[in-house]
């Protein structure tokens, strides 16, 4: 029997909400896929599309961007910046033949540990079904450094 593919999921998360939600999930002993790797940023508005592309290039099979709910941003409008950048990111992914389901945007507050678990597990299953991201073959034409 072949081994099941276990994807690496980079979670770029807001310090104030999503990171605290993930912490709540952990301290509450909620079980979620061990495939996620949290990368804390001060605000989802700080996440540039190049961060996502770099994560994929450096070995992530999927990337979850997560921040405060709209209107709850600690930096007033950071998540609105994220919402505006997300379509640009999907365009970049399409140009490199990368499935849009490998990157997801979610709003998860500090009190939503259960929501973090749900999203982390869904993301892991989605990327598992897509299979490994073979960055080199997708960028063989020399489009990406």
NORSUL-V543962 format. One record per pair of residues at least 12 apart in sequence whose ideal C-beta (glycine too) atoms are under 6 Angstrom apart, sorted by sequence separation. I is the first residue (numbers start at 1). J is the second residue. D is the distance in Angstrom with one decimal. If there is no record, write none. Layout:
i->(I,I)
j->(J,J)
d->(D,D)
This chain:
i->(67,106,67,22,47,86,104,19,44,11,13,15,101,9,9,10,11,12,15,7,10,12,14,14,99,43,45,44,12,43,44,45,49,45,52,44,69,49,49,62,63,64,65,66,69,97,66,96,49,10,18,18,10,8,17,52,8,8,9,10,11,12,13,14,7,14,7,16,64,62,61,61,61,57,30,36,28,32,21,30,33,25,32,33,21,24,32,35,18,20,21,25,33,17,21,25,17,22,21,9,9,7,7,5)
j->(79,119,82,38,65,105,123,40,67,36,38,40,126,35,36,37,38,39,42,35,39,41,43,44,130,75,78,78,47,78,79,81,85,82,89,82,107,88,89,102,103,104,105,106,109,138,108,138,92,55,66,67,60,59,68,103,60,61,62,63,64,65,66,67,61,68,62,74,123,127,127,132,133,135,113,120,113,117,108,117,120,113,120,121,110,113,121,124,108,110,112,116,124,109,113,117,110,116,116,123,124,127,128,128)
d->(4.9,5.1,6.0,5.9,5.7,5.2,5.7,4.9,2.7,5.1,6.0,5.3,5.4,5.0,4.7,5.5,5.0,5.2,5.1,5.6,6.0,6.0,5.7,4.8,5.6,4.8,2.6,5.8,5.1,3.8,5.3,4.0,5.8,5.5,5.9,4.4,4.3,5.8,4.3,4.5,4.9,5.1,4.9,4.8,5.7,5.0,5.1,5.6,5.8,4.3,3.9,5.9,4.1,6.0,4.0,5.9,5.2,5.3,4.8,4.9,4.6,5.0,4.6,3.9,3.8,5.5,5.9,4.5,5.1,3.7,5.1,5.8,4.7,5.5,5.9,4.9,5.5,4.3,4.7,4.7,5.7,3.7,4.4,5.4,5.4,3.5,5.5,4.7,4.6,3.6,4.9,4.9,3.9,4.9,5.4,5.1,5.1,5.0,4.4,5.6,5.9,4.1,5.5,5.9)
